[in-house]
Amino acid sequence: MRVAAFAMVCALALSGCSGNTQQIEYVERPVEALYNTALDYMSEKQYRLAIQFFDEVERQHPYSVWARRSMLMSAFANYQINKYDEAILAAERFIALHPGNKDAPYAYYLKAISYYERIRDVGRDQEITKNALDGLREVVRRYPQSEYARDARLKIDMTRDHLAGKEMDVGRYYLNQNEFIAAINRFRTVIEEYQTTTHVPEALHRLSEAYMAMGIEREAQATAAVLGHNFPGSRWYQDSYKLLVAQNLEPRAAEESWISRAFERVF
C-alpha cells in the first residue's frame, strides 16, 4: 500500500514529488491506504499533499466514514497553511452534511478561528473581525460546555476590544477634523456596545473633549464625573479634569444625562 501510494504522489507533477497542487490522477485505491497516506503527510507537515489525499478519499469513497473524517482533516490542513477560505468552506460543508456529528463543535470552532487569524489592524476594514466575532459566539451558543467554547470566550473579549479600537480610531479622526457630532457618535458606540473593553476610559475623555469643543459644558461635566467615578486613577480622568478646570468647571454628575444611564446598566 505504501509503495502504491508513493507512486501516486509522484504522478502529481511532471517534475516528480514536488508537492504542488495539481490534481491526483484517479487510480482506485483502498480507502485505508489513501487516508493513512494523508495522515503521514500531515505528520510530516506536508499539508498540501495531505489535502490532496484527503480530498481523494472523498472522491473515491464519498459515503464512507473515512470521507467524513477526511473532510474535517482537509479543513484543518488548509488552516495550517493559511488557506483560510478553503478551511472555512470545508468546515461549512462538514457542518451542512453532518450537523449532529460529535466533531461538529470543532468544525464550528475551526471556521471561527479561520476568521480570527485574519483580524487586521484597526486602520483597515473590520468585516473579517465581525465574522470572527459571530463565529466565536456561535461556538459558545451551541456548545457552551465544550473545550472550544472556553477558548472562544477568551477570543470574543479580544475581538470586541479590537472592534472598539476601530471605533476609537475613527472617532479620533473626526475629532481632529472638528467633526464633533460624528466623533461623539463613535465614542458613544464604544460606551454603549463595548463597555467592558480597555477603550472605555479614553472614550469618556474624548467625549468630554468633544462636548467642551461644542460648548455643551453640562454633558462634558457629566462625562468627566462618570469617568472619575469608574476610573479614578486613570490618566484619562486626569486629562478630563484639567480640561474642565481650565474653563473654571469641575466634574459634576447629571442623572438625566445619557452617559449616567449607560453606566448604571453596566458598572
Secondary structure, DSSP 4 states (H G I P E B T S, - for coil): -HHHHHHHHHTT-TTSS----PPPP-----HHHHHHHHHHHHHTT-HHHHHHHHHHHHHH-TTSHHHHHHHHHHHHHHHHTT-HHHHHHHHHHHHHH-TTSTTHHHHHHHHHHHHHTTPPPTTS--HHHHHHHHHHHHHHHH-TTSHHHHHHHHHHHHHHHHHHHHHHHHHHHHHHTT-HHHHHHHHHHHHHH-TTSTTHHHHHHHHHHHHHHHT-HHHHHHHHHHHHHH-TT-HHHHHHHHHHHTTT------TTSHHHHHHHTT-
